[in-house]
Amino acid sequence: MTQAFLILLATVVVLLLFLWWYAIRPMRTIARGVELLREQDFASRLSPVPANPWAGRIVDLFNRMMEQLRTERLRLREQNHFLDLLVKASPMGVVLMDLDGRPTSTNPAADTFLADPWLHDRIMSVPRGQTQVIQQNGRCILRVSHLTFMDRGFHHPFLLIESLSDEVRKAEREAYGRAIRMISHEVNNTLAGTVSILDLLSQTASDDEDRDMLETCSSRYRQMSRFVTRMADVVRVPEPTRQQVTVQDFVLSLQRFLETMCSGFGIRLELDLCPIPVEAMMDTTLMEQVVINVVKNACESSPRGSSIKVRVCDHPASLQVVDHGSGISPEEEQNLFTPFHSTKPGGQGLGLMLVQEVLTRHGFAFSLHTEGNGETVFCVQF
């Protein structure tokens, strides 16, 4: 009885060992593989099962599948990392949004555009599936596209923001530059000969009335020549020769001239210079023309007895010209820096063309607008 029991026990143990080795162990190995798939652990591998050829083939197939998945995941990660770097470095703004149209992620270029509240509202209001051109103050031109991409079966919206300012400004500058140079050349050649003839006739005229008439004509021709030459000078602004300048000292060097110019309009000049030195890299000769043009425009739009303030701030580093004149409407504000656009009767729009050209070549941000309290502020940020 004891011997039979021992034989039976040995048989059961052998069967259990056989079952463990050929069935339970391979099944546990395969179950472990399922857990690895669930956990997306594509770096781990299953141990071979040499005792069970059927299970061994499954394990080998599983290990090759895991290696392929690991390679594919690594490739996708590298591509996504490259795309992330590309989006961050792109000059085009990218705004990812949730299904409700709320921003979830932006790149640095988009952050720059959205920092302006006026632009932010108009960029975010572009309807889905449409492309719109947004223009601010005649100097910032954006093309905004509201597009979608597929992710897990859903259409996810995003905004693509492209700055057209440099391209449009360059095309405008080339177009009006060619026209102005041609006009200047032809008109000045004609005027030079005409003025010479008028001067000769004026010298030989015997009648005072005729002489006055000829001198008036000659004077008008010379004025026309100066106007055409000034137009040509606008498109020949040289590249700035920058040097480190304390902005307060720069303003003080212009104080006497600006006071004289303002007094001619019956206007007081006030200086508001912060005590902390503000440094900037600028071409002082070109920047003098900017300040003079802006202050002159402020004088022409301000009533006699009022004041114009030239302000230097350190946070942010900026130079401002403030007046309490007639102000600028929102419609006019959009066209201020458009070539040859002027808000003054009989104006040619040359002053702001020169201002824009000089500040753009310096790389300075600038704006001109009327605030709610009636102050019109021209601001240059360094």
VOBA-1610 file (N, C-alpha, C; in pm, whole numbers, padded with zeros to 5 digits, always signed):
BEGIN
Met+00083-00120+00000Met+00000+00000+00000Met+00087+00124+00000Thr+00189+00119+00082Thr+00280+00232+00089Thr+00355+00250-00041Gln+00396+00138-00102Gln+00471+00143-00228Gln+00382+00198-00339Ala+00257+00156-00343Ala+00165+00203-00447Ala+00142+00354-00431Phe+00129+00397-00305Phe+00107+00540-00280Phe+00225+00623-00326Leu+00344+00568-00298Leu+00465+00640-00339Leu+00475+00649-00490Ile+00435+00539-00558Ile+00439+00540-00704Ile+00339+00642-00758Leu+00218+00642-00696Leu+00117+00737-00739Leu+00163+00881-00714Leu+00223+00904-00598Leu+00271+01038-00566Leu+00379+01083-00663Ala+00470+00989-00696Ala+00577+01022-00790Ala+00520+01055-00928Thr+00416+00976-00966Thr+00354+00999-01096Thr+00289+01138-01101Val+00218+01171-00988Val+00153+01303-00982Val+00256+01415-00990Val+00368+01395-00915Val+00472+01498-00918Val+00529+01515-01057Val+00553+01402-01124Val+00607+01409-01260Val+00509+01479-01354Leu+00377+01441-01338Leu+00277+01506-01424Leu+00269+01657-01398Leu+00279+01693-01265Leu+00276+01835-01233Leu+00397+01909-01292Leu+00515+01842-01278Leu+00635+01904-01336Leu+00622+01915-01487Phe+00567+01812-01549Phe+00548+01815-01695Phe+00451+01928-01733Leu+00338+01934-01653Leu+00240+02037-01680Leu+00300+02176-01660Trp+00380+02193-01555Trp+00445+02322-01529Trp+00540+02359-01643Trp+00622+02266-01684Trp+00726+02293-01782Trp+00669+02315-01922Tyr+00568+02235-01958Tyr+00519+02240-02096Tyr+00391+02322-02115Ala+00325+02355-02005Ala+00199+02427-02021Ala+00192+02555-01936Ile+00205+02538-01804Ile+00185+02654-01717Ile+00294+02757-01737Arg+00422+02715-01743Arg+00531+02809-01762Arg+00518+02886-01892Pro+00493+02820-02009Pro+00473+02898-02131Pro+00354+02993-02124Met+00243+02948-02058Met+00127+03035-02048Met+00158+03157-01962Arg+00234+03139-01852Arg+00272+03252-01769Arg+00364+03347-01846Thr+00451+03290-01928Thr+00539+03375-02010Thr+00457+03459-02107Ile+00358+03394-02171Ile+00274+03467-02265Ile+00190+03571-02192Ala+00141+03534-02071Ala+00064+03631-01993Ala+00151+03750-01954Arg+00277+03726-01924Arg+00369+03835-01894Arg+00384+03927-02014Gly+00386+03867-02134Gly+00395+03947-02255Gly+00274+04037-02272Val+00156+03986-02237Val+00034+04067-02246Val+00044+04186-02150Glu+00097+04162-02029Glu+00115+04271-01933Glu+00213+04377-01988Leu+00320+04330-02052Leu+00417+04425-02109Leu+00351+04510-02217Leu+00264+04449-02299Leu+00193+04526-02400Leu+00099+04628-02337Arg+00029+04585-02229Arg-00063+04675-02163Arg+00011+04794-02102Glu+00130+04767-02048Glu+00211+04873-01988Glu+00293+04950-02090Gln+00287+04907-02217Gln+00364+04968-02326Gln+00514+04971-02294Asp+00560+04862-02234Asp+00703+04845-02206Asp+00765+04769-02322Phe+00803+04844-02426Phe+00853+04781-02547Phe+01001+04747-02538Ala+01066+04782-02429Ala+01209+04753-02415Ala+01233+04613-02358Ser+01137+04554-02288Ser+01153+04421-02227Ser+01128+04311-02329Arg+01183+04191-02300Arg+01168+04075-02388Arg+01130+03952-02304Leu+01062+03858-02368Leu+01025+03734-02301Leu+01137+03632-02313Ser+01151+03552-02209Ser+01255+03446-02212Ser+01212+03334-02306Pro+01306+03272-02374Pro+01272+03161-02465Pro+01209+03043-02388Val+01128+02967-02460Val+01064+02847-02403Val+01103+02729-02490Pro+01226+02673-02467Pro+01274+02566-02557Pro+01195+02437-02543Ala+01130+02415-02427Ala+01061+02286-02407Ala+00931+02278-02485Asn+00876+02392-02526Asn+00748+02392-02597Asn+00766+02466-02729Pro+00784+02393-02839Pro+00808+02459-02968Pro+00697+02556-03007Trp+00572+02517-02976Trp+00460+02605-03012Trp+00469+02737-02936Ala+00490+02728-02805Ala+00504+02849-02725Ala+00631+02925-02762Gly+00738+02852-02799Gly+00862+02918-02839Gly+00844+03004-02962Arg+00763+02955-03058Arg+00737+03036-03177Arg+00659+03162-03142Ile+00563+03146-03048Ile+00485+03264-03007Ile+00576+03366-02939Val+00666+03316-02849Val+00757+03407-02778Val+00851+03476-02877Asp+00902+03400-02974Asp+00992+03461-03074Asp+00919+03567-03155Leu+00795+03536-03196Leu+00715+03635-03270Leu+00688+03758-03184Phe+00657+03733-03056Phe+00630+03844-02965Phe+00753+03933-02949Asn+00872+03873-02932Asn+00994+03952-02915Asn+01026+04034-03038Arg+01003+03978-03156Arg+01028+04054-03278Arg+00928+04169-03293Met+00802+04144-03253Met+00701+04249-03256Met+00738+04361-03160Met+00786+04324-03039Met+00825+04426-02941Met+00942+04509-02990Glu+01037+04444-03058Glu+01152+04518-03112Glu+01107+04617-03219Gln+01011+04574-03304Gln+00961+04662-03408Gln+00884+04779-03345Leu+00804+04751-03241Leu+00730+04857-03174Leu+00825+04956-03106Arg+00931+04902-03045Arg+01029+04990-02979Arg+01097+05079-03081Thr+01135+05024-03195Thr+01200+05102-03300Thr+01106+05209-03354Glu+00978+05172-03375Glu+00882+05267-03427Glu+00855+05379-03327Arg+00843+05344-03198Arg+00821+05447-03096Arg+00939+05542-03089Leu+01062+05486-03095Leu+01181+05571-03092Leu+01184+05665-03211Arg+01147+05612-03327Arg+01145+05697-03448Arg+01042+05809-03434Leu+00922+05775-03381Leu+00819+05876-03363Leu+00862+05981-03262Arg+00928+05937-03153Arg+00976+06033-03054Arg+01077+06128-03114Glu+01169+06075-03194Glu+01269+06160-03257Glu+01203+06258-03355Gln+01103+06211-03431Gln+01033+06299-03524Gln+00955+06407-03448Asn+00887+06366-03340Asn+00812+06464-03261Asn+00905+06567-03197His+01021+06521-03150His+01117+06615-03092His+01166+06713-03196Phe+01193+06663-03316Phe+01236+06751-03425Phe+01126+06851-03460Leu+01000+06803-03467Leu+00889+06893-03497Leu+00871+06998-03388Asp+00889+06958-03262Asp+00879+07054-03152Asp+00983+07164-03165Leu+01107+07123-03195Leu+01214+07222-03214Leu+01184+07312-03333Leu+01131+07252-03440Leu+01100+07329-03560Leu+00989+07431-03534Val+00886+07389-03461Val+00774+07479-03429Val+00822+07592-03339Lys+00905+07559-03238Lys+00954+07662-03147Lys+01041+07765-03218Ala+01121+07719-03315Ala+01212+07810-03386Ala+01146+07879-03504Ser+01026+07837-03540Ser+00961+07893-03659Ser+00921+08038-03638Pro+00941+08123-03741Pro+00892+08261-03731Pro+00741+08271-03744Met+00676+08162-03784Met+00531+08158-03795Met+00473+08119-03659Gly+00370+08191-03618Gly+00304+08159-03492Gly+00214+08039-03506Val+00217+07949-03405Val+00132+07830-03404Val+00058+07827-03270Val-00075+07821-03277Val-00159+07815-03157Val-00243+07688-03164Leu-00217+07591-03075Leu-00299+07471-03066Leu-00416+07500-02973Met-00534+07448-03010Met-00655+07476-02932Met-00729+07346-02902Asp-00811+07351-02795Asp-00894+07235-02766Asp-01018+07239-02855Leu-01107+07139-02834Leu-01224+07129-02922Leu-01320+07245-02905Asp-01307+07319-02793Asp-01392+07436-02770Asp-01329+07565-02820Gly-01210+07555-02882Gly-01145+07673-02938Gly-01063+07753-02840Arg-01031+07695-02723Arg-00947+07764-02626Arg-00801+07726-02648Pro-00708+07823-02643Pro-00566+07792-02665Pro-00513+07697-02559Thr-00439+07596-02603Thr-00376+07502-02511Thr-00223+07507-02519Ser-00171+07549-02632Ser-00025+07554-02648Ser+00010+07655-02756Thr+00120+07729-02734Thr+00166+07829-02831Thr+00318+07821-02842Asn+00370+07863-02958Asn+00515+07873-02973Asn+00558+08018-02948Pro+00689+08046-02934Pro+00734+08182-02902Pro+00686+08287-03001Ala+00681+08254-03131Ala+00635+08353-03230Ala+00490+08391-03204Ala+00407+08292-03173Ala+00266+08321-03144Ala+00253+08404-03017Asp+00337+08375-02916Asp+00332+08454-02792Asp+00358+08602-02821Thr+00450+08629-02914Thr+00481+08768-02949Thr+00360+08838-03011Phe+00292+08768-03103Phe+00174+08827-03167Phe+00059+08845-03068Leu+00037+08745-02983Leu-00077+08747-02892Leu-00056+08840-02773Ala+00067+08888-02753Ala+00093+08977-02640Ala+00020+09110-02655Asp-00008+09148-02778Asp-00082+09271-02803Asp-00231+09241-02791Pro-00303+09303-02697Pro-00446+09273-02678Pro-00529+09294-02804Trp-00498+09400-02881Trp-00574+09427-03003Trp-00557+09314-03103Leu-00432+09269-03123Leu-00408+09158-03215Leu-00466+09028-03160His-00454+09007-03029His-00505+08884-02967His-00653+08864-02999Asp-00732+08969-02980Asp-00877+08957-03003Asp-00908+08924-03148Arg-00837+08987-03240Arg-00866+08965-03382Arg-00812+08832-03432Ile-00699+08788-03380Ile-00645+08657-03420Ile-00737+08545-03373Met-00782+08552-03248Met-00866+08446-03193Met-01006+08446-03250Ser-01047+08554-03318Ser-01182+08561-03372Ser-01191+08515-03517Val-01079+08471-03576Val-01083+08421-03715Val-01166+08292-03719Pro-01270+08284-03801Pro-01356+08166-03805Pro-01280+08043-03855Arg-01325+07926-03808Arg-01260+07801-03847Arg-01275+07780-03998Gly-01165+07735-04059Gly-01165+07708-04202Gly-01139+07830-04289Gln-01117+07947-04226Gln-01095+08070-04304Gln-00953+08124-04282Thr-00908+08205-04377Thr-00781+08277-04369Thr-00809+08426-04384Gln-00758+08505-04290Gln-00781+08649-04292Gln-00649+08722-04279Val-00643+08842-04338Val-00527+08931-04325Val-00564+09039-04225Ile-00481+09053-04121Ile-00504+09151-04015Ile-00394+09256-04022Gln-00434+09381-04024Gln-00337+09491-04033Gln-00355+09582-03912Gln-00244+09613-03846Gln-00247+09701-03729Gln-00158+09822-03753Asn-00219+09938-03746Asn-00143+10063-03744Asn-00055+10081-03867Gly-00090+10013-03976Gly-00014+10027-04099Gly+00126+09969-04095Arg+00165+09900-03987Arg+00302+09851-03977Arg+00310+09703-03947Cys+00203+09644-03892Cys+00200+09502-03860Cys+00091+09437-03945Ile+00131+09349-04037Ile+00037+09282-04126Ile+00052+09132-04105Leu-00056+09066-04065Leu-00054+08924-04035Leu-00153+08851-04124Arg-00116+08728-04166Arg-00211+08639-04232Arg-00238+08523-04136Val-00364+08512-04093Val-00402+08414-03992Val-00493+08309-04056Ser-00454+08181-04044Ser-00533+08070-04098Ser-00581+07984-03982His-00713+07958-03979His-00772+07872-03876His-00795+07735-03939Leu-00708+07640-03906Leu-00706+07509-03970Leu-00735+07399-03868Thr-00741+07273-03914Thr-00759+07159-03824Thr-00667+07046-03867Phe-00635+06957-03771Phe-00561+06835-03801Phe-00630+06719-03729Met-00610+06598-03781Met-00675+06480-03725Met-00587+06420-03616Asp-00650+06389-03502Asp-00582+06321-03392Asp-00683+06231-03322Arg-00658+06098-03330Arg-00745+05998-03268Arg-00890+06011-03317Gly-00902+06044-03446Gly-01034+06049-03506Gly-01108+06179-03489Phe-01045+06281-03422Phe-01112+06409-03400Phe-01038+06519-03476His-01116+06619-03520His-01057+06736-03584His-01017+06835-03475His-00886+06855-03459His-00835+06948-03359His-00798+07080-03427Pro-00852+07192-03380Pro-00824+07321-03445Pro-00689+07378-03403Phe-00629+07455-03493Phe-00508+07530-03462Phe-00502+07652-03552Leu-00425+07753-03506Leu-00407+07877-03581Leu-00264+07885-03633Leu-00250+07927-03756Leu-00119+07951-03817Leu-00110+08100-03847Ile-00010+08167-03786Ile+00003+08313-03797Ile+00132+08346-03871Glu+00118+08412-03983Glu+00234+08447-04067Glu+00245+08599-04078Ser+00361+08652-04048Ser+00383+08796-04059Ser+00418+08832-04203Leu+00342+08923-04259Leu+00366+08971-04396Leu+00426+09111-04397Ser+00454+09165-04277Ser+00496+09305-04268Ser+00621+09332-04349Asp+00725+09248-04331Asp+00852+09274-04399Asp+00837+09263-04549Glu+00762+09160-04597Glu+00746+09143-04740Glu+00668+09258-04803Val+00558+09297-04736Val+00477+09407-04790Val+00555+09537-04788Arg+00626+09561-04676Arg+00702+09685-04665Arg+00814+09690-04769Lys+00878+09576-04791Lys+00986+09571-04891Lys+00930+09597-05031Ala+00817+09533-05062Ala+00757+09553-05194Ala+00713+09698-05213Glu+00652+09756-05107Glu+00612+09898-05116Glu+00733+09987-05136Arg+00840+09960-05058Arg+00958+10044-05067Arg+01021+10038-05206Glu+01027+09918-05263Glu+01085+09905-05397Glu+00997+09975-05501Ala+00865+09962-05485Ala+00774+10022-05585Ala+00779+10174-05580Tyr+00757+10229-05460Tyr+00757+10377-05457Tyr+00897+10434-05469Gly+00998+10355-05437Gly+01135+10402-05456Gly+01169+10421-05602Arg+01131+10322-05685Arg+01156+10335-05829Arg+01078+10451-05888Ala+00951+10465-05845Ala+00868+10574-05899Ala+00924+10710-05859Ile+00963+10724-05731Ile+01013+10852-05683Ile+01144+10890-05751Arg+01233+10792-05765Arg+01362+10823-05829Arg+01343+10868-05974Met+01252+10801-06043Met+01226+10839-06182Met+01163+10979-06188Ile+01063+11003-06103Ile+00998+11135-06102Ile+01098+11243-06064Ser+01178+11218-05961Ser+01275+11317-05915Ser+01373+11353-06026His+01421+11250-06095His+01518+11276-06203His+01456+11360-06313Glu+01340+11319-06361Glu+01279+11388-06475Glu+01232+11528-06436Val+01167+11540-06318Val+01113+11671-06279Val+01226+11770-06252Asn+01328+11726-06181Asn+01437+11819-06147Asn+01513+11865-06271Asn+01528+11774-06367Asn+01594+11816-06492Asn+01512+11925-06561Thr+01381+11907-06565Thr+01295+12007-06630Thr+01293+12138-06551Leu+01282+12125-06416Leu+01275+12244-06333Leu+01403+12326-06338Ala+01518+12256-06344Ala+01645+12329-06346Ala+01653+12422-06467Gly+01614+12369-06584Gly+01617+12453-06704Gly+01514+12565-06699Thr+01395+12532-06645Thr+01289+12633-06637Thr+01327+12746-06542Val+01385+12710-06426Val+01425+12812-06327Val+01533+12903-06384Ser+01626+12844-06459Ser+01732+12927-06520Ser+01672+13029-06617Ile+01574+12983-06696Ile+01511+13076-06792Ile+01434+13185-06718Leu+01362+13146-06611Leu+01285+13245-06536Leu+01376+13347-06469Asp+01488+13300-06414Asp+01582+13394-06351Asp+01638+13492-06454Leu+01671+13442-06573Leu+01723+13530-06679Leu+01618+13632-06722Leu+01494+13587-06738Leu+01388+13678-06776Leu+01362+13782-06667Ser+01371+13736-06541Ser+01348+13828-06430Ser+01452+13938-06427Gln+01578+13903-06458Gln+01686+14002-06457Gln+01671+14103-06570Thr+01612+14062-06681Thr+01602+14151-06797Thr+01466+14220-06806Ala+01374+14181-06715Ala+01241+14242-06722Ala+01247+14388-06681Ser+01177+14472-06756Ser+01178+14616-06727Ser+01062+14657-06639Asp+00958+14579-06639Asp+00838+14611-06561Asp+00844+14540-06427Asp+00818+14615-06317Asp+00823+14555-06184Asp+00720+14444-06167Glu+00602+14463-06224Glu+00497+14362-06211Glu+00539+14232-06278Asp+00600+14248-06399Asp+00648+14128-06468Asp+00760+14061-06389Arg+00848+14142-06330Arg+00959+14086-06252Arg+00906+14009-06130Asp+00807+14067-06061Asp+00748+13998-05945Asp+00682+13866-05985Met+00616+13869-06099Met+00549+13748-06146Met+00651+13639-06178Leu+00760+13679-06246Leu+00863+13581-06281Leu+00933+13527-06156Glu+00959+13616-06059Glu+01023+13571-05936Glu+00931+13476-05857Thr+00801+13506-05862Thr+00706+13415-05796Thr+00706+13278-05862Cys+00706+13277-05993Cys+00712+13149-06065Cys+00841+13074-06032Ser+00953+13146-06031Ser+01082+13085-06001Ser+01082+13026-05860Ser+01023+13103-05765Ser+01017+13055-05627Ser+00934+12928-05615Arg+00821+12925-05687Arg+00736+12807-05682Arg+00806+12687-05744Tyr+00879+12707-05851Tyr+00953+12597-05913Tyr+01061+12543-05819Arg+01130+12635-05751Arg+01233+12590-05656Arg+01169+12510-05542Gln+01052+12555-05495Gln+00984+12482-05389Gln+00945+12342-05437Met+00898+12335-05561Met+00864+12204-05617Met+00987+12115-05627Ser+01100+12173-05664Ser+01224+12096-05673Ser+01265+12043-05536Arg+01252+12129-05432Arg+01286+12082-05296Arg+01192+11970-05252Phe+01065+11981-05287Phe+00969+11878-05250Phe+01004+11744-05315Val+01035+11748-05444Val+01068+11624-05515Val+01199+11565-05461Thr+01296+11653-05431Thr+01423+11605-05374Thr+01400+11540-05238Arg+01310+11600-05159Arg+01281+11543-05028Arg+01217+11405-05042Met+01129+11391-05140Met+01069+11260-05166Met+01177+11157-05198Ala+01273+11197-05280Ala+01381+11105-05317Ala+01468+11071-05197Asp+01486+11168-05106Asp+01568+11143-04987Asp+01506+11037-04897Val+01373+11028-04896Val+01305+10931-04811Val+01345+10788-04846Val+01363+10760-04973Val+01396+10624-05014Val+01547+10602-05018Arg+01624+10700-04976Arg+01770+10683-04972Arg+01824+10691-04830Val+01743+10647-04734Val+01788+10648-04595Val+01905+10551-04580Pro+02019+10596-04530Pro+02135+10507-04519Pro+02118+10407-04405Glu+02196+10302-04407Glu+02197+10208-04295Glu+02250+10278-04171Pro+02187+10257-04057Pro+02230+10328-03935Pro+02368+10285-03888Thr+02446+10381-03844Thr+02574+10355-03779Thr+02550+10364-03628Arg+02531+10251-03563Arg+02488+10249-03424Arg+02604+10273-03327Gln+02572+10339-03219Gln+02665+10355-03108Gln+02585+10361-02978Gln+02652+10324-02868Gln+02585+10325-02739Gln+02556+10469-02697Val+02428+10497-02669Val+02385+10633-02638Val+02296+10628-02514Thr+02315+10726-02426Thr+02221+10747-02317Thr+02106+10831-02370Val+01986+10776-02367Val+01872+10839-02433Val+01842+10976-02372Gln+01859+10991-02239Gln+01836+11121-02176Gln+01930+11227-02232Asp+02057+11192-02249Asp+02153+11287-02306Asp+02117+11321-02451Phe+02069+11223-02524Phe+02028+11245-02662Phe+01913+11347-02669Val+01815+11332-02580Val+01702+11425-02578Val+01748+11565-02538Leu+01836+11573-02438Leu+01884+11704-02393Leu+01961+11777-02504Ser+02030+11701-02588Ser+02105+11764-02698Ser+02011+11828-02800Leu+01885+11782-02805Leu+01787+11838-02899Leu+01695+11940-02834Gln+01709+11961-02703Gln+01613+12043-02630Gln+01599+12183-02688Arg+01711+12253-02710Arg+01705+12391-02757Arg+01635+12400-02894Phe+01670+12312-02983Phe+01609+12315-03117Phe+01459+12285-03109Leu+01420+12184-03030Leu+01279+12149-03018Leu+01199+12262-02953Glu+01258+12327-02852Glu+01189+12439-02788Glu+01163+12551-02888Thr+01263+12580-02971Thr+01247+12685-03072Thr+01138+12649-03172Met+01136+12520-03215Met+01035+12476-03312Met+00896+12483-03250Cys+00882+12439-03125Cys+00751+12440-03059Cys+00702+12583-03035Ser+00794+12671-02999Ser+00753+12810-02971Ser+00697+12876-03096Gly+00742+12835-03213Gly+00688+12889-03337Gly+00541+12854-03356Phe+00496+12747-03293Phe+00355+12708-03298Phe+00279+12756-03174Gly+00349+12829-03084Gly+00285+12874-02960Gly+00263+12760-02863Ile+00354+12666-02859Ile+00340+12545-02777Ile+00461+12531-02686Arg+00438+12485-02564Arg+00546+12462-02468Arg+00601+12320-02484Leu+00732+12309-02466Leu+00796+12178-02467Leu+00828+12140-02323Glu+00789+12019-02282Glu+00819+11968-02149Glu+00900+11840-02163Leu+00998+11824-02075Leu+01080+11703-02072Leu+01049+11625-01945Asp+01032+11496-01958Asp+01010+11407-01844Asp+01109+11292-01856Leu+01226+11309-01796Leu+01336+11213-01811Leu+01353+11134-01681Cys+01342+11002-01690Cys+01355+10921-01570Cys+01498+10929-01517Pro+01518+10920-01385Pro+01653+10935-01329Pro+01747+10821-01360Ile+01692+10705-01394Ile+01776+10589-01425Ile+01821+10599-01571Pro+01951+10596-01599Pro+01998+10608-01738Pro+01942+10497-01826Val+01891+10534-01942Val+01840+10439-02041Val+01937+10436-02157Glu+01996+10319-02183Glu+02096+10305-02289Glu+02032+10242-02412Ala+02078+10283-02530Ala+02027+10227-02655Ala+02135+10237-02761Met+02135+10142-02853Met+02225+10144-02968Met+02151+10213-03083Met+02199+10332-03122Met+02128+10406-03226Met+02223+10492-03307Asp+02175+10531-03423Asp+02241+10632-03505Asp+02177+10765-03468Thr+02250+10849-03396Thr+02190+10973-03344Thr+02145+11068-03455Thr+02217+11070-03566Thr+02179+11160-03676Thr+02044+11122-03733Leu+02023+10991-03757Leu+01894+10946-03809Leu+01784+10960-03705Met+01814+10928-03579Met+01712+10937-03476Met+01671+11081-03448Glu+01763+11177-03470Glu+01725+11318-03458Glu+01612+11351-03556Gln+01621+11300-03678Gln+01516+11325-03777Gln+01383+11264-03736Val+01391+11148-03670Val+01268+11085-03621Val+01200+11174-03517Val+01277+11218-03416Val+01220+11299-03308Val+01168+11431-03363Ile+01244+11494-03451Ile+01202+11623-03507Ile+01072+11608-03585Asn+01061+11505-03667Asn+00938+11484-03745Asn+00818+11457-03655Val+00838+11375-03552Val+00727+11341-03463Val+00682+11464-03384Val+00777+11541-03330Val+00741+11661-03255Val+00674+11763-03346Lys+00722+11778-03467Lys+00660+11872-03561Lys+00516+11831-03592Asn+00492+11700-03613Asn+00355+11654-03635Asn+00266+11682-03514Ala+00323+11663-03394Ala+00247+11691-03272Ala+00212+11839-03262Cys+00306+11925-03298Cys+00280+12070-03295Cys+00169+12107-03392Glu+00170+12047-03510Glu+00071+12082-03612Glu-00070+12036-03575Ser-00080+11936-03486Ser-00213+11887-03447Ser-00257+11938-03311Ser-00174+12023-03245Ser-00205+12072-03110Ser-00247+12218-03114Pro-00338+12259-03026Pro-00380+12400-03022Pro-00273+12487-02958Arg-00271+12613-02993Arg-00177+12708-02933Arg-00202+12716-02782Gly-00093+12730-02707Gly-00103+12736-02562Gly-00096+12601-02494Ser-00101+12494-02572Ser-00091+12360-02512Ser+00055+12322-02497Ser+00080+12199-02454Ser+00218+12154-02433Ser+00240+12018-02498Ile+00365+11993-02529Ile+00408+11863-02581Ile+00515+11810-02487Lys+00502+11683-02450Lys+00595+11624-02354Lys+00680+11518-02423Val+00811+11530-02404Val+00904+11426-02450Val+00946+11349-02326Arg+00914+11220-02324Arg+00932+11138-02204Arg+01028+11023-02232Val+01118+10996-02136Val+01207+10881-02142Val+01174+10791-02025Cys+01142+10664-02053Cys+01106+10567-01950Cys+01208+10454-01948Asp+01222+10392-01830Asp+01316+10281-01819Asp+01246+10146-01812His+01114+10144-01795His+01042+10017-01786His+00908+10028-01857Pro+00902+09986-01986Pro+01015+09940-02067Pro+01098+10057-02117Ala+01221+10027-02161Ala+01308+10132-02213Ala+01246+10191-02339Ser+01210+10319-02331Ser+01137+10378-02442Ser+01151+10529-02442Leu+01123+10586-02560Leu+01117+10731-02581Leu+00977+10762-02632Gln+00908+10855-02565Gln+00770+10886-02601Gln+00753+11035-02627Val+00666+11067-02721Val+00625+11205-02748Val+00474+11210-02728Val+00431+11294-02634Val+00290+11297-02594Val+00232+11436-02622Asp+00116+11439-02687Asp+00047+11567-02708Asp-00101+11551-02677His-00172+11664-02666His-00315+11666-02637His-00389+11735-02751Gly-00352+11697-02873Gly-00409+11760-02991Gly-00540+11698-03033Ser-00562+11699-03165Ser-00690+11654-03220Ser-00708+11504-03212Gly-00601+11429-03187Gly-00612+11285-03173Gly-00619+11212-03306Ile-00617+11079-03297Ile-00619+10994-03416Ile-00733+10895-03401Ser-00821+10890-03501Ser-00932+10795-03497Ser-00881+10654-03525Pro-00957+10550-03481Pro-00915+10411-03510Pro-00899+10385-03659Glu-00982+10448-03743Glu-00970+10427-03887Glu-00839+10487-03939Glu-00806+10609-03894Glu-00681+10673-03937Glu-00560+10595-03886Glu-00572+10538-03766Glu-00459+10469-03705Glu-00410+10354-03790Gln-00501+10287-03860Gln-00463+10172-03942Gln-00382+10209-04065Asn-00385+10336-04105Asn-00316+10379-04228Asn-00205+10479-04203Leu-00168+10500-04076Leu-00072+10606-04045Leu+00061+10589-04119Phe+00111+10465-04126Phe+00243+10443-04184Phe+00235+10391-04328Thr+00116+10406-04389Thr+00102+10372-04530Thr+00170+10480-04613Pro+00250+10442-04714Pro+00321+10543-04794Pro+00228+10648-04851Phe+00265+10777-04829Phe+00197+10895-04883Phe+00060+10919-04819His+00029+10847-04711His-00097+10875-04641His-00072+10984-04538Ser-00162+11084-04535Ser-00148+11193-04439Ser-00285+11230-04385Thr-00289+11264-04255Thr-00414+11310-04193Thr-00428+11461-04200Lys-00325+11529-04249Lys-00327+11675-04256Lys-00369+11721-04395Pro-00452+11824-04406Pro-00489+11876-04538Pro-00365+11923-04614Gly-00348+11871-04732Gly-00232+11909-04813Gly-00105+11837-04775Gly-00111+11745-04677Gly+00010+11673-04637Gly+00047+11566-04738Gln+00175+11533-04742Gln+00222+11431-04837Gln+00253+11297-04769Gly+00250+11290-04636Gly+00279+11164-04568Gly+00425+11124-04572Leu+00515+11221-04597Leu+00657+11187-04608Leu+00722+11173-04471Gly+00675+11250-04372Gly+00739+11247-04240Gly+00734+11110-04176Leu+00614+11048-04173Leu+00601+10917-04111Leu+00665+10808-04196Met+00675+10831-04328Met+00750+10736-04411Met+00896+10732-04367Leu+00955+10850-04346Leu+01093+10857-04301Leu+01107+10796-04161Val+01013+10827-04072Val+01017+10773-03936Val+01014+10620-03939Gln+00922+10564-04016Gln+00910+10418-04025Gln+01037+10355-04080Glu+01092+10418-04184Glu+01212+10362-04247Glu+01329+10360-04150Val+01350+10469-04076Val+01463+10478-03983Val+01445+10378-03869Leu+01326+10373-03809Leu+01304+10286-03694Leu+01308+10139-03734Thr+01258+10108-03853Thr+01264+09969-03901Thr+01408+09925-03921Arg+01491+10013-03977Arg+01632+09978-03996Arg+01705+09963-03863His+01660+10033-03760His+01718+10016-03626His+01667+09890-03558Gly+01553+09838-03603Gly+01493+09723-03536Gly+01415+09761-03411Phe+01374+09889-03398Phe+01300+09935-03281Phe+01149+09916-03305Ala+01078+09872-03201Ala+00932+09866-03207Ala+00876+10006-03185Phe+00769+10040-03254Phe+00712+10173-03239Phe+00561+10168-03260Ser+00493+10268-03204Ser+00347+10276-03217Ser+00304+10421-03205Leu+00186+10450-03259Leu+00128+10584-03253Leu-00022+10567-03238His-00077+10612-03127His-00219+10596-03104His-00267+10701-03003Thr-00399+10720-03001Thr-00462+10811-02906Thr-00527+10729-02795Glu-00491+10761-02671Glu-00544+10686-02557Glu-00679+10741-02514Gly-00740+10671-02420Gly-00874+10708-02376Gly-00882+10845-02311Asn-00772+10892-02253Asn-00773+11023-02187Asn-00746+11138-02284Gly-00740+11108-02414Gly-00719+11212-02514Gly-00574+11236-02549Glu-00481+11169-02480Glu-00338+11185-02513Glu-00303+11104-02637Thr-00231+11167-02729Thr-00176+11097-02844Thr-00030+11067-02815Val+00007+10940-02819Val+00140+10897-02776Val+00211+10830-02891Phe+00329+10882-02923Phe+00419+10813-03014Phe+00528+10749-02927Cys+00544+10618-02939Cys+00635+10545-02849Cys+00734+10463-02931Val+00863+10477-02897Val+00970+10396-02955Val+01030+10312-02844Gln+01027+10181-02858Gln+01086+10092-02757Gln+01221+10042-02807Phe+01321+10051-02718Phe+01458+10012-02755Phe+01485+09868-02716
//
